[in-house]
Amino acid sequence: MCSDMLCPSPVEASKLRQARSTCRALSFISFVCFAASEAAAFVTVPLLAFLATIFFLFAYSTKFNERFKGFCFPLMDFIRCVIASIIFFIISIMAVSKYPDGSSKAAGIFGFIATIVYALDFYLIFNELTVFLKQGGESNEEPSGQREDNSDSDSD
């Protein structure tokens, strides 16, 4: 059911592309700021968020997601955005409050901006996913009608 990717309208696709590009850029900037700061322990979060965003961009642009029918790529993308938003928020609070150097503060501010952009991205993906699941629910009603026909033939 989840393997067929919904084709969003051109306006929604443009918003998603712009949000993903912004997520990529902010993750990379946060990575550089954390690498240069005293809060270097947090460098893995923006790096993994950057790599995951690149992976999903690659998967969608090369239609890689259509080859693997077992994975629900829109749901995985949604979960990625939710997790990245929560973790960016937590490490940004820690970087701003705990470390006094300027690059930690800059990394925290870029992390807060990344939190907002990831939240916007998961909101857009959530809207796309709800429409997708509603359409999938309509297609599931047809087989249940066939099951009822088969159950009538079994009872004869």
C-alpha positions as CSV (number, residue, x, y, z in Angstrom):
1,M,0.0,0.0,0.0
2,C,2.7,2.5,0.9
3,S,5.0,1.7,-2.0
4,D,3.2,3.9,-4.5
5,M,4.4,7.5,-4.0
6,L,1.7,10.1,-4.3
7,C,2.3,12.7,-6.9
8,P,1.8,16.0,-5.1
9,S,0.6,19.1,-6.9
10,P,3.3,21.3,-8.4
11,V,2.9,23.8,-5.6
12,E,3.2,21.1,-2.9
13,A,6.2,19.5,-4.7
14,S,7.9,22.9,-4.8
15,K,7.3,23.5,-1.1
16,L,8.7,20.0,-0.3
17,R,11.7,20.5,-2.5
18,Q,12.4,23.9,-0.9
19,A,12.0,22.5,2.6
20,R,14.3,19.6,1.9
21,S,16.9,22.0,0.4
22,T,16.7,24.2,3.4
23,C,17.0,21.2,5.8
24,R,20.1,20.0,3.9
25,A,21.7,23.5,4.1
26,L,20.9,24.0,7.8
27,S,22.1,20.6,8.7
28,F,25.4,21.2,7.0
29,I,25.8,24.7,8.6
30,S,25.0,23.2,12.0
31,F,27.5,20.4,11.4
32,V,30.3,23.0,10.6
33,C,29.4,25.1,13.6
34,F,29.3,22.2,16.0
35,A,32.6,20.9,14.6
36,A,34.3,24.2,15.3
37,S,32.8,24.6,18.8
38,E,33.4,23.3,22.2
39,A,30.2,21.3,21.8
40,A,31.8,19.0,19.3
41,A,30.0,16.0,20.9
42,F,26.8,17.1,19.1
43,V,28.4,17.0,15.6
44,T,26.9,13.6,14.8
45,V,23.3,14.7,14.9
46,P,23.6,17.3,12.1
47,L,25.8,15.0,10.1
48,L,23.3,12.2,10.2
49,A,20.4,14.5,9.5
50,F,22.3,15.9,6.5
51,L,23.1,12.4,5.2
52,A,19.5,11.1,5.7
53,T,18.1,14.1,3.8
54,I,20.6,13.5,1.0
55,F,19.5,9.8,0.9
56,F,15.8,10.6,0.7
57,L,16.5,13.2,-2.0
58,F,18.5,10.6,-3.9
59,A,15.8,8.0,-3.4
60,Y,13.0,10.2,-4.6
61,S,14.9,11.7,-7.6
62,T,16.0,8.4,-9.0
63,K,12.7,6.6,-8.3
64,F,14.6,4.3,-6.0
65,N,11.6,4.2,-3.7
66,E,9.4,2.5,-6.3
67,R,11.8,-0.5,-6.6
68,F,11.4,-1.5,-3.0
69,K,7.7,-2.2,-2.4
70,G,8.1,-3.3,1.2
71,F,9.2,0.1,2.5
72,C,6.8,2.9,3.1
73,F,9.1,5.8,2.0
74,P,6.6,8.6,2.8
75,L,6.2,7.3,6.3
76,M,10.0,6.8,6.7
77,D,10.5,10.4,5.5
78,F,7.9,11.6,8.0
79,I,9.6,9.8,10.9
80,R,13.0,11.1,9.9
81,C,11.7,14.7,10.0
82,V,10.0,14.2,13.4
83,I,13.1,12.7,14.9
84,A,15.4,15.3,13.4
85,S,13.2,18.1,14.6
86,I,13.0,16.8,18.2
87,I,16.8,16.0,18.4
88,F,17.8,19.4,16.8
89,F,15.6,21.1,19.4
90,I,17.2,19.2,22.3
91,I,20.8,19.7,21.2
92,S,20.2,23.4,20.4
93,I,19.0,24.0,23.9
94,M,22.0,22.3,25.3
95,A,24.4,24.1,23.0
96,V,23.1,27.5,23.8
97,S,22.7,27.0,27.5
98,K,25.8,25.0,28.4
99,Y,28.6,26.2,26.2
100,P,29.8,29.8,26.2
101,D,31.7,30.1,22.9
102,G,30.3,31.9,19.9
103,S,30.3,28.9,17.5
104,S,28.3,26.9,20.0
105,K,25.8,29.7,20.2
106,A,25.7,29.9,16.4
107,A,25.2,26.2,16.1
108,G,22.4,26.4,18.6
109,I,20.7,29.2,16.7
110,F,21.1,27.3,13.4
111,G,19.7,24.2,15.2
112,F,16.6,26.2,16.3
113,I,16.1,27.3,12.7
114,A,16.6,23.7,11.5
115,T,14.0,22.6,14.1
116,I,11.5,25.0,12.6
117,V,12.3,23.9,9.1
118,Y,12.1,20.2,9.9
119,A,8.8,20.8,11.7
120,L,7.5,22.5,8.6
121,D,8.8,19.6,6.5
122,F,7.1,17.0,8.6
123,Y,3.9,19.0,8.5
124,L,4.0,19.1,4.7
125,I,4.8,15.4,4.6
126,F,2.0,14.7,7.1
127,N,-0.5,16.4,4.8
128,E,0.8,14.4,1.8
129,L,0.8,11.2,3.8
130,T,-2.8,11.6,5.0
131,V,-4.1,12.1,1.5
132,F,-2.0,9.1,0.4
133,L,-3.4,6.9,3.2
134,K,-7.0,8.0,2.5
135,Q,-6.5,7.0,-1.1
136,G,-5.0,3.7,0.0
137,G,-8.1,3.1,2.2
138,E,-10.4,3.5,-0.7
139,S,-8.6,0.8,-2.6
140,N,-8.8,-1.5,0.4
141,E,-12.6,-1.4,0.3
142,E,-12.8,-3.2,-3.1
143,P,-11.0,-6.4,-1.9
144,S,-13.3,-6.6,1.2
145,G,-16.3,-6.6,-1.2
146,Q,-14.7,-9.5,-3.1
147,R,-14.2,-11.3,0.2
148,E,-18.0,-11.0,0.9
149,D,-18.7,-12.5,-2.6
150,N,-16.3,-15.3,-1.9
151,S,-17.9,-16.0,1.5
152,D,-21.3,-16.3,-0.2
153,S,-19.9,-18.9,-2.6
154,D,-18.4,-20.8,0.3
155,S,-21.6,-21.0,2.2
156,D,-23.4,-22.6,-0.8
